[in-house]
Amino acid sequence: MRTRFGVDPQVITLALARMSESVGNSFLIVVLPLFIASDFVTGNTFGLTEVFVTGFVLSIFGFVNSPLQPFTGRLSDRTGRRKVLVLFGLVLIAAASFSYSLATTYWHLLGLRVLQGIAGAFIIPTTVALVNDLADEGNRGGNMGTYNTFRLIGFGVGPIAAGGVVAAGPYSLSLGATTLSMTGFDAAFYFAASTATLAFLLVLGLIRDPDVEPDDSDESVIEGIAVFDRTGTNLLDPVFALGVVSFFMAVGIALFATLGSIVNARLDQGPEMFGLQFAAFILAQILLQAPIGRATDYYGRKAFILVGTVLLVPTTLAQGLIPGVVLFEGVVSESWLMFIARFLQGVAGAMVFAPALALAGDVASEGQSGSTLSVLTMAFGFGVAVGPLLSGILITWGFVVPFAFGALLAAIGIVLVVTQVEEVNTPRRPVPFVGYVT
Protein backbone atom coordinates (compact mmCIF):
# COMPACT_ATOMS: atom_id res chain seq x y z
CA MET A 1 0.00 0.00 0.00
CA ARG A 2 1.28 3.45 -0.93
CA THR A 3 0.03 6.97 -0.33
CA ARG A 4 -0.74 9.26 -3.25
CA PHE A 5 2.82 10.63 -2.96
CA GLY A 6 4.39 7.18 -3.24
CA VAL A 7 5.36 7.03 0.44
CA ASP A 8 4.72 3.85 2.39
CA PRO A 9 2.33 4.44 5.35
CA GLN A 10 4.77 2.65 7.63
CA VAL A 11 7.46 5.12 6.59
CA ILE A 12 5.13 7.94 7.65
CA THR A 13 4.65 6.25 11.03
CA LEU A 14 8.37 5.66 11.41
CA ALA A 15 9.01 9.29 10.47
CA LEU A 16 6.52 10.45 13.11
CA ALA A 17 8.22 8.25 15.70
CA ARG A 18 11.63 9.70 14.86
CA MET A 19 10.14 13.21 14.92
CA SER A 20 8.80 12.60 18.43
CA GLU A 21 12.10 11.15 19.66
CA SER A 22 14.05 13.99 18.00
CA VAL A 23 11.98 16.65 19.77
CA GLY A 24 13.00 15.27 23.16
CA ASN A 25 16.60 14.53 22.20
CA SER A 26 17.14 17.99 20.72
CA PHE A 27 15.61 19.48 23.88
CA LEU A 28 18.81 18.47 25.59
CA ILE A 29 20.98 20.59 23.27
CA VAL A 30 19.53 23.67 24.99
CA VAL A 31 18.69 22.23 28.41
CA LEU A 32 22.00 20.51 29.25
CA PRO A 33 24.18 23.66 28.96
CA LEU A 34 21.72 25.48 31.22
CA PHE A 35 21.66 22.54 33.62
CA ILE A 36 25.47 22.36 33.77
CA ALA A 37 25.64 26.11 34.49
CA SER A 38 23.07 25.80 37.29
CA ASP A 39 23.58 24.95 40.95
CA PHE A 40 21.93 21.55 40.45
CA VAL A 41 25.15 20.02 39.08
CA THR A 42 28.47 20.02 40.93
CA GLY A 43 31.62 17.95 40.98
CA ASN A 44 35.27 17.85 40.01
CA THR A 45 36.07 19.03 36.47
CA PHE A 46 39.81 18.12 36.81
CA GLY A 47 40.84 21.64 35.83
CA LEU A 48 38.61 21.79 32.77
CA THR A 49 36.45 24.84 32.21
CA GLU A 50 32.69 24.66 32.44
CA VAL A 51 32.45 25.60 28.75
CA PHE A 52 34.70 22.69 27.77
CA VAL A 53 32.72 20.28 29.94
CA THR A 54 29.51 21.48 28.29
CA GLY A 55 30.89 21.02 24.79
CA PHE A 56 32.29 17.60 25.64
CA VAL A 57 29.02 16.40 27.16
CA LEU A 58 27.11 17.49 24.05
CA SER A 59 29.59 16.16 21.48
CA ILE A 60 30.19 12.77 23.12
CA PHE A 61 26.82 11.63 21.76
CA GLY A 62 28.13 11.75 18.20
CA PHE A 63 31.51 10.25 19.01
CA VAL A 64 29.87 7.29 20.73
CA ASN A 65 27.04 6.49 18.32
CA SER A 66 28.86 7.02 15.00
CA PRO A 67 31.48 4.22 15.27
CA LEU A 68 28.87 1.82 16.64
CA GLN A 69 26.42 2.28 13.77
CA PRO A 70 28.05 -0.21 11.35
CA PHE A 71 27.89 -2.86 14.09
CA THR A 72 24.22 -2.29 14.88
CA GLY A 73 23.41 -2.00 11.20
CA ARG A 74 25.17 -5.31 10.58
CA LEU A 75 23.34 -6.88 13.53
CA SER A 76 20.01 -5.86 12.06
CA ASP A 77 20.99 -7.41 8.73
CA ARG A 78 22.09 -10.71 10.24
CA THR A 79 19.01 -11.10 12.41
CA GLY A 80 16.54 -9.64 9.90
CA ARG A 81 14.86 -7.91 12.85
CA ARG A 82 15.23 -4.17 12.80
CA LYS A 83 12.14 -3.27 14.83
CA VAL A 84 13.36 -4.81 18.08
CA LEU A 85 16.66 -2.91 17.83
CA VAL A 86 14.81 0.38 17.31
CA LEU A 87 12.63 -0.38 20.34
CA PHE A 88 15.69 -1.18 22.45
CA GLY A 89 17.31 2.10 21.47
CA LEU A 90 14.16 4.05 22.34
CA VAL A 91 14.02 2.41 25.78
CA LEU A 92 17.61 3.52 26.42
CA ILE A 93 16.84 7.07 25.22
CA ALA A 94 13.78 7.32 27.48
CA ALA A 95 15.60 5.90 30.51
CA ALA A 96 18.58 8.23 30.07
CA SER A 97 16.35 11.28 29.54
CA PHE A 98 14.45 10.55 32.74
CA SER A 99 17.66 9.86 34.67
CA TYR A 100 18.99 13.37 33.99
CA SER A 101 16.51 14.50 36.65
CA LEU A 102 18.46 12.39 39.17
CA ALA A 103 21.92 13.54 38.08
CA THR A 104 23.97 15.67 40.48
CA THR A 105 27.52 15.59 39.06
CA TYR A 106 29.17 16.25 35.72
CA TRP A 107 30.11 12.59 35.42
CA HIS A 108 26.50 11.53 35.80
CA LEU A 109 25.73 13.68 32.76
CA LEU A 110 28.65 12.25 30.82
CA GLY A 111 27.57 8.67 31.56
CA LEU A 112 23.97 9.36 30.55
CA ARG A 113 25.11 11.06 27.34
CA VAL A 114 27.21 7.99 26.51
CA LEU A 115 24.13 5.82 27.12
CA GLN A 116 22.15 8.02 24.72
CA GLY A 117 24.93 7.70 22.16
CA ILE A 118 24.65 3.91 22.38
CA ALA A 119 20.88 4.27 21.98
CA GLY A 120 21.37 6.42 18.89
CA ALA A 121 23.54 3.69 17.36
CA PHE A 122 20.62 1.28 17.64
CA ILE A 123 18.04 3.73 16.31
CA ILE A 124 19.69 5.66 13.46
CA PRO A 125 20.95 2.99 11.02
CA THR A 126 18.08 0.59 11.71
CA THR A 127 15.34 3.15 11.03
CA VAL A 128 17.02 4.23 7.80
CA ALA A 129 17.39 0.57 6.81
CA LEU A 130 13.68 0.05 7.55
CA VAL A 131 12.80 2.94 5.24
CA ASN A 132 15.00 1.42 2.56
CA ASP A 133 13.39 -2.02 2.98
CA LEU A 134 9.88 -0.56 2.76
CA ALA A 135 10.68 1.41 -0.40
CA ASP A 136 11.64 0.32 -3.89
CA GLU A 137 13.75 1.88 -6.61
CA GLY A 138 10.79 3.84 -8.00
CA ASN A 139 9.99 5.68 -4.75
CA ARG A 140 13.08 5.31 -2.54
CA GLY A 141 14.02 8.98 -2.88
CA GLY A 142 10.55 10.18 -1.88
CA ASN A 143 10.46 7.85 1.11
CA MET A 144 13.93 8.92 2.30
CA GLY A 145 13.08 12.59 1.82
CA THR A 146 9.81 12.32 3.74
CA TYR A 147 11.46 10.43 6.58
CA ASN A 148 14.23 13.02 6.90
CA THR A 149 11.73 15.90 6.75
CA PHE A 150 9.76 14.72 9.77
CA ARG A 151 12.94 13.88 11.69
CA LEU A 152 14.29 17.37 11.09
CA ILE A 153 11.00 18.98 12.12
CA GLY A 154 11.42 17.32 15.49
CA PHE A 155 15.05 18.36 15.69
CA GLY A 156 14.13 21.96 14.89
CA VAL A 157 11.14 22.25 17.22
CA GLY A 158 12.88 20.87 20.32
CA PRO A 159 15.42 23.67 20.92
CA ILE A 160 12.79 26.35 20.29
CA ALA A 161 10.54 25.04 23.07
CA ALA A 162 13.21 23.87 25.51
CA GLY A 163 14.26 27.23 26.89
CA GLY A 164 10.64 28.19 27.57
CA VAL A 165 9.96 24.97 29.47
CA VAL A 166 12.96 25.55 31.74
CA ALA A 167 12.24 29.25 32.26
CA ALA A 168 8.57 28.65 33.16
CA GLY A 169 9.48 26.41 36.10
CA PRO A 170 9.07 25.49 38.87
CA TYR A 171 5.78 23.71 38.28
CA SER A 172 3.15 22.59 40.78
CA LEU A 173 0.43 20.01 40.20
CA SER A 174 -2.36 19.50 42.74
CA LEU A 175 -3.65 15.95 43.17
CA GLY A 176 -6.26 16.21 45.89
CA ALA A 177 -4.48 16.76 49.17
CA THR A 178 -1.07 16.21 47.56
CA THR A 179 0.86 18.78 45.57
CA LEU A 180 3.59 17.65 43.22
CA SER A 181 6.29 20.15 42.37
CA MET A 182 9.16 20.00 39.91
CA THR A 183 11.82 22.33 38.61
CA GLY A 184 11.92 23.55 35.03
CA PHE A 185 14.83 21.19 34.42
CA ASP A 186 12.90 18.20 35.75
CA ALA A 187 9.97 19.11 33.51
CA ALA A 188 12.26 19.28 30.50
CA PHE A 189 13.82 15.90 31.25
CA TYR A 190 10.43 14.27 31.86
CA PHE A 191 9.17 15.73 28.59
CA ALA A 192 12.18 14.33 26.71
CA ALA A 193 11.49 10.91 28.24
CA SER A 194 7.81 11.11 27.26
CA THR A 195 8.60 11.88 23.60
CA ALA A 196 10.83 8.80 23.43
CA THR A 197 8.07 6.78 25.07
CA LEU A 198 5.57 7.99 22.46
CA ALA A 199 8.00 6.98 19.73
CA PHE A 200 8.34 3.55 21.36
CA LEU A 201 4.55 3.07 21.33
CA LEU A 202 4.27 4.11 17.68
CA VAL A 203 6.97 1.66 16.59
CA LEU A 204 5.68 -1.13 18.83
CA GLY A 205 2.09 -0.88 17.64
CA LEU A 206 2.35 0.17 14.00
CA ILE A 207 5.69 -0.94 12.54
CA ARG A 208 6.47 -4.44 11.31
CA ASP A 209 9.68 -5.90 9.94
CA PRO A 210 9.47 -6.28 6.14
CA ASP A 211 9.80 -9.74 4.64
CA VAL A 212 13.52 -9.54 3.92
CA GLU A 213 15.81 -12.56 4.16
CA PRO A 214 18.44 -12.16 6.89
CA ASP A 215 22.00 -11.82 5.64
CA ASP A 216 23.74 -15.02 6.72
CA SER A 217 27.15 -14.29 5.19
CA ASP A 218 30.24 -14.60 7.38
CA GLU A 219 31.53 -11.18 6.34
CA SER A 220 32.62 -9.10 9.34
CA VAL A 221 31.62 -5.49 9.91
CA ILE A 222 35.04 -4.25 8.81
CA GLU A 223 35.01 -6.45 5.71
CA GLY A 224 31.51 -5.19 4.90
CA ILE A 225 32.70 -1.58 4.62
CA ALA A 226 34.34 -1.59 1.22
CA VAL A 227 36.77 1.29 0.70
CA PHE A 228 37.87 0.40 -2.81
CA ASP A 229 35.57 -0.50 -5.69
CA ARG A 230 35.47 -4.28 -5.94
CA THR A 231 34.28 -4.18 -9.56
CA GLY A 232 37.38 -2.32 -10.69
CA THR A 233 35.34 0.37 -12.45
CA ASN A 234 36.41 3.18 -10.10
CA LEU A 235 39.01 3.64 -7.37
CA LEU A 236 36.58 3.95 -4.44
CA ASP A 237 33.47 1.98 -3.59
CA PRO A 238 30.50 4.24 -4.44
CA VAL A 239 28.91 3.95 -0.98
CA PHE A 240 32.22 4.78 0.69
CA ALA A 241 32.61 7.78 -1.65
CA LEU A 242 29.12 8.95 -0.72
CA GLY A 243 30.04 8.52 2.94
CA VAL A 244 33.09 10.74 2.51
CA VAL A 245 30.97 13.38 0.75
CA SER A 246 28.40 13.19 3.57
CA PHE A 247 31.20 13.64 6.12
CA PHE A 248 32.53 16.69 4.28
CA MET A 249 29.02 18.16 4.08
CA ALA A 250 28.35 17.59 7.79
CA VAL A 251 31.66 19.21 8.78
CA GLY A 252 30.84 22.29 6.69
CA ILE A 253 27.38 22.56 8.24
CA ALA A 254 28.56 22.12 11.83
CA LEU A 255 31.39 24.67 11.66
CA PHE A 256 28.87 27.40 12.50
CA ALA A 257 27.59 25.81 15.72
CA THR A 258 30.32 26.84 18.17
CA LEU A 259 30.94 30.36 16.84
CA GLY A 260 27.87 32.05 18.31
CA SER A 261 29.61 34.71 20.39
CA ILE A 262 32.11 35.49 17.62
CA VAL A 263 29.42 35.76 14.94
CA ASN A 264 27.25 37.95 17.16
CA ALA A 265 30.12 40.33 17.87
CA ARG A 266 31.22 40.41 14.23
CA LEU A 267 27.74 41.17 12.91
CA ASP A 268 26.68 43.28 15.91
CA GLN A 269 23.62 41.13 16.55
CA GLY A 270 21.93 39.38 19.45
CA PRO A 271 21.68 35.67 20.25
CA GLU A 272 18.13 35.55 18.84
CA MET A 273 19.46 36.35 15.36
CA PHE A 274 22.15 33.70 15.71
CA GLY A 275 19.42 31.22 16.58
CA LEU A 276 17.56 32.14 13.39
CA GLN A 277 20.73 31.77 11.34
CA PHE A 278 21.42 28.39 12.90
CA ALA A 279 17.84 27.29 12.21
CA ALA A 280 17.93 28.51 8.59
CA PHE A 281 19.75 25.36 7.51
CA ILE A 282 17.15 23.15 9.18
CA LEU A 283 14.31 25.21 7.66
CA ALA A 284 15.64 24.63 4.15
CA GLN A 285 15.96 20.92 4.85
CA ILE A 286 12.39 20.69 6.12
CA LEU A 287 11.01 22.48 3.06
CA LEU A 288 13.04 20.64 0.42
CA GLN A 289 13.99 17.13 1.55
CA ALA A 290 10.71 15.50 0.50
CA PRO A 291 10.29 17.18 -2.93
CA ILE A 292 13.96 16.72 -3.79
CA GLY A 293 13.85 13.09 -2.70
CA ARG A 294 10.78 12.54 -4.85
CA ALA A 295 12.41 14.28 -7.81
CA THR A 296 15.39 11.93 -7.64
CA ASP A 297 13.00 9.06 -8.35
CA TYR A 298 12.44 10.61 -11.79
CA TYR A 299 15.64 12.45 -12.65
CA GLY A 300 18.21 10.26 -10.92
CA ARG A 301 20.19 10.67 -7.72
CA LYS A 302 23.60 11.76 -9.00
CA ALA A 303 22.39 14.99 -10.62
CA PHE A 304 21.09 16.31 -7.31
CA ILE A 305 24.09 15.11 -5.30
CA LEU A 306 26.44 16.83 -7.74
CA VAL A 307 24.55 20.14 -7.85
CA GLY A 308 24.19 20.14 -4.07
CA THR A 309 27.90 19.51 -3.53
CA VAL A 310 28.77 22.31 -5.97
CA LEU A 311 26.41 24.67 -4.11
CA LEU A 312 28.06 23.79 -0.79
CA VAL A 313 31.28 25.51 -1.86
CA PRO A 314 30.07 29.13 -2.23
CA THR A 315 27.42 28.91 0.50
CA THR A 316 29.98 27.68 3.05
CA LEU A 317 32.69 30.15 2.05
CA ALA A 318 30.23 33.08 2.01
CA GLN A 319 29.61 32.67 5.75
CA GLY A 320 33.25 33.48 6.42
CA LEU A 321 33.20 36.57 4.19
CA ILE A 322 30.33 38.33 5.99
CA PRO A 323 30.72 41.25 6.63
CA GLY A 324 32.68 42.31 3.59
CA VAL A 325 30.15 41.33 0.92
CA VAL A 326 29.32 44.66 -0.72
CA LEU A 327 26.99 43.33 -3.41
CA PHE A 328 23.89 43.78 -1.26
CA GLU A 329 25.17 46.65 0.90
CA GLY A 330 22.31 48.93 1.87
CA VAL A 331 19.74 46.40 0.65
CA VAL A 332 20.11 43.45 3.03
CA SER A 333 21.73 43.66 6.48
CA GLU A 334 24.79 41.55 7.20
CA SER A 335 22.82 39.45 9.68
CA TRP A 336 20.24 38.59 7.07
CA LEU A 337 22.99 37.86 4.54
CA MET A 338 24.25 35.25 6.99
CA PHE A 339 20.71 33.88 7.27
CA ILE A 340 20.48 33.65 3.47
CA ALA A 341 23.88 31.93 3.25
CA ARG A 342 22.84 29.39 5.88
CA PHE A 343 19.50 28.79 4.14
CA LEU A 344 21.21 28.20 0.79
CA GLN A 345 23.66 25.87 2.50
CA GLY A 346 20.58 24.00 3.73
CA VAL A 347 19.32 23.81 0.15
CA ALA A 348 22.65 22.27 -0.82
CA GLY A 349 22.46 19.81 2.08
CA ALA A 350 18.95 18.77 1.06
CA MET A 351 20.25 18.01 -2.43
CA VAL A 352 23.00 15.79 -1.07
CA PHE A 353 21.90 13.75 1.94
CA ALA A 354 18.52 12.22 1.04
CA PRO A 355 19.58 11.48 -2.57
CA ALA A 356 22.82 9.94 -1.25
CA LEU A 357 20.85 7.68 1.10
CA ALA A 358 18.55 6.71 -1.77
CA LEU A 359 21.50 5.94 -4.07
CA ALA A 360 23.17 3.86 -1.36
CA GLY A 361 19.84 2.07 -0.94
CA ASP A 362 19.83 1.35 -4.68
CA VAL A 363 23.30 -0.16 -4.35
CA ALA A 364 22.54 -2.24 -1.24
CA SER A 365 21.92 -5.93 -1.74
CA GLU A 366 18.79 -7.46 -0.24
CA GLY A 367 19.21 -7.97 3.48
CA GLN A 368 22.22 -5.61 3.69
CA SER A 369 20.50 -2.23 4.02
CA GLY A 370 21.65 -1.78 7.61
CA SER A 371 25.32 -2.37 6.83
CA THR A 372 25.30 -0.30 3.64
CA LEU A 373 23.37 2.74 4.85
CA SER A 374 25.20 2.84 8.18
CA VAL A 375 28.28 4.00 6.26
CA LEU A 376 26.47 7.25 5.39
CA THR A 377 24.79 7.77 8.75
CA MET A 378 28.08 7.08 10.54
CA ALA A 379 29.94 9.53 8.30
CA PHE A 380 27.34 12.25 8.81
CA GLY A 381 27.40 11.75 12.59
CA PHE A 382 31.18 12.00 12.68
CA GLY A 383 31.04 15.18 10.61
CA VAL A 384 28.55 16.81 12.95
CA ALA A 385 30.81 15.94 15.91
CA VAL A 386 34.08 16.98 14.22
CA GLY A 387 32.87 20.26 12.69
CA PRO A 388 32.50 22.25 15.94
CA LEU A 389 35.89 21.04 17.19
CA LEU A 390 37.57 22.04 13.92
CA SER A 391 36.01 25.49 13.89
CA GLY A 392 37.18 26.08 17.46
CA ILE A 393 40.76 25.33 16.34
CA LEU A 394 40.77 27.04 12.92
CA ILE A 395 39.11 30.26 14.11
CA THR A 396 42.40 31.26 15.77
CA TRP A 397 43.83 31.93 12.28
CA GLY A 398 40.95 34.19 11.23
CA PHE A 399 37.19 34.18 10.91
CA VAL A 400 37.19 33.07 7.28
CA VAL A 401 39.55 30.10 7.82
CA PRO A 402 37.03 27.51 9.15
CA PHE A 403 34.58 28.30 6.36
CA ALA A 404 37.30 28.27 3.69
CA PHE A 405 38.34 24.85 4.98
CA GLY A 406 34.72 23.64 4.78
CA ALA A 407 34.46 24.97 1.23
CA LEU A 408 37.69 23.14 0.31
CA LEU A 409 36.25 19.88 1.63
CA ALA A 410 33.11 20.44 -0.47
CA ALA A 411 35.28 21.05 -3.54
CA ILE A 412 37.01 17.70 -2.95
CA GLY A 413 33.52 16.21 -2.63
CA ILE A 414 32.66 17.47 -6.11
CA VAL A 415 35.60 15.51 -7.54
CA LEU A 416 34.48 12.38 -5.68
CA VAL A 417 30.89 12.63 -6.94
CA VAL A 418 31.98 13.21 -10.56
CA THR A 419 34.57 10.44 -10.67
CA GLN A 420 33.53 7.82 -8.11
CA VAL A 421 29.71 7.83 -8.00
CA GLU A 422 27.55 6.30 -10.70
CA GLU A 423 23.81 6.07 -11.17
CA VAL A 424 22.61 2.54 -10.43
CA ASN A 425 19.17 2.74 -12.01
CA THR A 426 18.43 4.47 -15.29
CA PRO A 427 16.55 7.73 -14.54
CA ARG A 428 13.12 8.07 -16.13
CA ARG A 429 14.05 11.57 -17.27
CA PRO A 430 17.86 11.77 -17.20
CA VAL A 431 19.63 15.09 -16.78
CA PRO A 432 22.11 15.32 -19.68
CA PHE A 433 24.81 17.49 -18.07
CA VAL A 434 25.61 15.06 -15.28
CA GLY A 435 27.23 12.38 -17.37
CA TYR A 436 25.93 9.10 -16.06
CA VAL A 437 28.65 7.14 -17.74
CA THR A 438 31.85 8.05 -15.89
N, C-alpha and C positions, 0 to 999 in steps of 0.2 A: 504494500500500500504506500502511495506517495501523495504528498500534498500537491496543490496546483503549481507550486514553485519547484517541484521535483525534490523536495526535502523529506526524508523519511520521518514519520511522526515520532519514532523513538529518538532520532537525532534531536528533534525539538525538545523532547523531555530531558534528554541528557544535557542539552545546552542550558535548559532552565535550572537543572541541578547544579551545573558548574557555575552559573550566574549566582545562585543562592550562596554556594560555598565561597565564591570569590568576593561577594559583598563582605562577609564576615572576615575572611582572611586579609583583605585589603584594609579593613578597619584598623588592623594592627599596625599598619604602616604609619598611621597618624597617632594612634593611642599609645603604642610602646614608647616612642620618644618622650611623650608627656609623662608616662608612668615612671620612666627611668629618672626623669628630672624632678619627680615628686618626692615627698617624704615617706612614701609607702615602700620604697625600695632602698635598701642600704647594703653595705658589704664592702669587702676589700676589692679594689680595682687593680691592685699590684702596680700602682704608679701610672696606670693608663687614665687618660682624661675621660670625662663623662661623654663627650662627643664621640670619641673613638669607640667607647663601649656601645653607645647607641648604634653607630654605623655597623659595628661587628655583629651585634645581635640581629639587626635587620638583614645583613647580607649573608649570614650563615645559612639561611634558608636555601638560597640558590646554590651555595657551595656544597651543601649536603645532598639536595635532591637531584642535581644535575648528573653527577657521576653514577648515581644509583639507577637512573632511568633505563639504561640498556638492560640491566639485570631484571628489573621488574617487567619491562617489555618482553624480554625473552621468556620469563616465567609465565606470562600470560599466553604466549604462543605455545609453549610446551604443554600447558595444562588445557588450553582451549577455553579457559574460564576467566574472562576479563571482569565480569560483574562482581565477583566475590572480592577481587583485589581492590576495585574501586570502593566497595563498601568498607573494607578494612581500612583503607586510607581515610575515608570520611570519619570513621570512628576515632582514629588517632587525632584528626584535626579537631573534632568536637571536644575530645577529652583534654587536649592541650589548651584549647581556647578557654575552656572552663577553669583549668588549673592555674591560669594566669592570675585569677582572683585570689589564689592561695599563696602566690609567690611573694617572698619578702627580700630576696637577695638577687644580685645581678646574675649569679650562677644558676639560680632557679630559672630565670628568663632565658639564659643561654641553652639550658637543657631542654626547655619546652620548645624553643625555636628549632633545635636539632630534631626533636620529635616531629614537629610540623614539616620539616624538610623531608624526613623519611616518609611521612604521609603523602607529601606532594609527589614523591617518586612512585608511589603506588597509584595515584590518581591521574597524573598528567599523561603518561604514555598510553595507559590502558584506555582512557576515555577517547583519546585521539584514534587509537586502534579500533575501538568500537565504532566510531564514526566511519572509519574507512571500511570496516566489514559490512556495515549497513548500507553503504553507498555502492555504486558501480561506476564504470568509466564515463558514463553519460551524464552523471549528476554529482560526481565526487567533489568537484570544485564548489558547487552550490551548497552541498552539505557541510564542507569544511568552513566555508565562509560564514554560513549561518551559525554554526557552532561557535566560531571565534567571536562573532558579533555579540552574542548573548553573554559569553564569558567576559568580554571586555566591558560590557555594560555594568556587570557586577563589580568589576575591578575599578571602574570609574566612579560608581555611586558610593562605594564604601568610604573612601577618604572624605568625600563631601559631607557625609552625615556624621562621621566619627567625632569630629571636634565638638559638634553640637550636643551629642549624647553625653560626652564627658563634662562639658561646661554646664549642662542643665542639672547635674547632680548636686547634692545627694537626693535620692528618691525615697519616698515612703509609701508603703502600701498597707492599707488597713484591712485586716481579715478578722472581723468581729472584734474580740477583745485584744487581739494581737496585732501589733504593727511591725511590719517588716521594713527595714531600711537598708539601703545600699548606696555606695559611693557611685559617682559617675563612671569611674574605672570599672567597678564591678559590673555595672549595667552594660558597659561596652563589651566586656569579656563574655558575659552571659548571652548577649545578642549574637556575638560571633559564634558561640557554641550552638545557638539555636538555628542559625543559618546552615551550618554543617549538618545538623540533625534533619532539617527539612530536606536538604539534598540527599541524605541517606534514605529517607522515606520515599522520595521520588524514584531513586534508582532501585530500591528494594521492591517497590510495588509495580513499576511500569517498564523497567528495562529487562530484557532477556538477552542471553548470549546468542548471537547468530549461529547458524549451523555451519560452522567452519571446522574442518579437520585439524586437530592439534598437530603441531610440528614436532615430529618424533625424531628429527635428525640429532646426531651426536655433536653437532657444531657448538662450540663454546660461545660465550658472549663476545669475547675478544675476536674470535675467528669470524663471527657474524657481522662485525663492523668492517666492511671492506674499504680499505683506503685507496687501493689501485684498481683500475677497471679490469675485471677478470676476463672480459671479452677481447681485450686488446685494442678496442676501437679508440679509446682515449687514454690519457695518463691516469686520471682519477676516476674512481667509482662515482657515478652521477649523484647518488644519495649523499655520499661523503662531501662532494663538491657543494651540493645544496646546503649541507650542514655548515660548511665553512662560510658560505654566503650569509646564512642565517645568523651565525655568530658575529660576523662583521656588522650586519645590520643592527643587531641587538646592542653591540658596543656603542655604535654611533648614536643610537636612541638614548641610551642610559648615561651618556656623558653629561647631560644637562642636569641630572637629578641632584648631584651634590653641590652645585654651584649657585644655590639660591641667593645667599648673601652677596656674593660677588656680582651676579647678574642684577640684583636689585640696586646695588650701589652704582653699577656702571650705567644703568638705564634710568636711574633716579626714580624708582618705582617702589611700591609696597609689596608685601608678601602675597596679597590677594591677586595681583597681576601675575606674579610668578606662578601661582597656582593655576591660573587660566592658561598660561603658556605651557605649563607641564601637561595640563589636561587636553590641550589642542591636539596632540598626537593621538590620544585615545579617542577623541571626538571623530577625527578623520577615519580611524579604524572602524568605529561603530557604524558610521555612515556608509562605508565603502566595502567592507569585507564581503558581505553577502552578494551584492551585485557584481563585484569583481570575480568572486569565486564562481558565480553562475556563468559569467562571460567566458571564463576559461574553459567551460564545458563545450563551448562553441568555437572559440578562436584559438584554443591551445593554451598550455600553461607557460611555455618558454617566453612567449611574446611579452606577457605581463611581468614575469620575473625580470626580464632584461630591462624593460622600460623603468620598472620600479628601482632597480639597482642603479641605473643611470641617474634617475632623479634624486637618489640618496646623496650623490656627490655634491651638487650645488646647495641643496637644502640643509645639509649638515655644515658645510663650510660657511654658509651665510650667517649662521648663528654666531660664529666667532668674529664676524665682520661688523656686527651691529653694536654700537653706533659706528658710523663711517660710511654707510650706504647713502649716497646723496641723491639717488634716482628718485626717491619718493619724499625728499625733504620738503617739509611744509604741507604735505598731503596726508601722510600717515605718520603717526608718532613712532619713535623707535621701539617702544614697548609693543605696539601692535604689529610692527614689522617682525619682531621676534615671535609673536603669536602666529603670524602668517607663515613664517619659516618652519615653525614646529608643526603647523597643520599640514603643510606640503610634505614635510618629512613623514607625517602620518599617512598621507596619500601614497608615498613611495613604499612605506612599510606594508600597507594593505595590498599593494601590487606584488609584493615578494612572498610574504609568509604563507597565506592561505593557498596561493597557487603552488608554492614549493611543497607544502604538505600534500596537496592533491597529486602532484607529479610523483612524489615519493610513494604515494599510495598506488599510483599506476604501475610503478616499478615493482612494488612488493609482491612476492609470491603468496599464494593462498596459505593462510596460517602463519605468516611471518610479519603481519602488520605491526605488531608491538615492537619487534626488534628493529624493523626498518624505520618506522616513524620516530622511534625514540632517539635516533641520531639527530634529527632536526630539533626535537623538543629539548634534548640535552644541550645542544649547541646554543640554542636561544637562551636557555637558562643560564649557561655559563657567561654569555655575553652581557646579560642584564646584571650579573654579579660583578663582572670584571670592569664594565664601563665606568661606574662611579669611582672605583679605585684608581683607574687610569687617569681620569680627569683630575682627581685630587693630586696626582703626581705631576702631570703635564702642565697644569695651570701655573706652576712656578716659573715656567719659561715664557708666559704670556697668555692672554685670554684666548687668542685665536688658535693656539697650539693644539689643545685637545680636539677642537672641531676640525682642524686641518688633518690631524691624524685619523679621525673618523672618516673624513672624506677620502683619504688615501686608501683606507681599508675598503671602502665602497668601490673605489676605482679598480682595485685588485679583484673585487667581486665581479665586476663587469667582465673582466677577462675570463674568469672561471665560468660564468654563465655562457659566454659566447663559445668557448672552446671545449668545455667539459660536460655540458648539460645538453641532452637531446630530448626531443619530444618522443614519448613512447607511443601514444595513439595519434592517428592522423586527425587533425582538427577538421571539424565540419566546414569551417570557413577560415582557412589558414591566412595568416598575416604574412604577406610576401617579403617584408624587409627583414624578418628575423633570421631566415636561413635555417630551415629545419634540418637540412643535411649539413653536418659540420665535419 
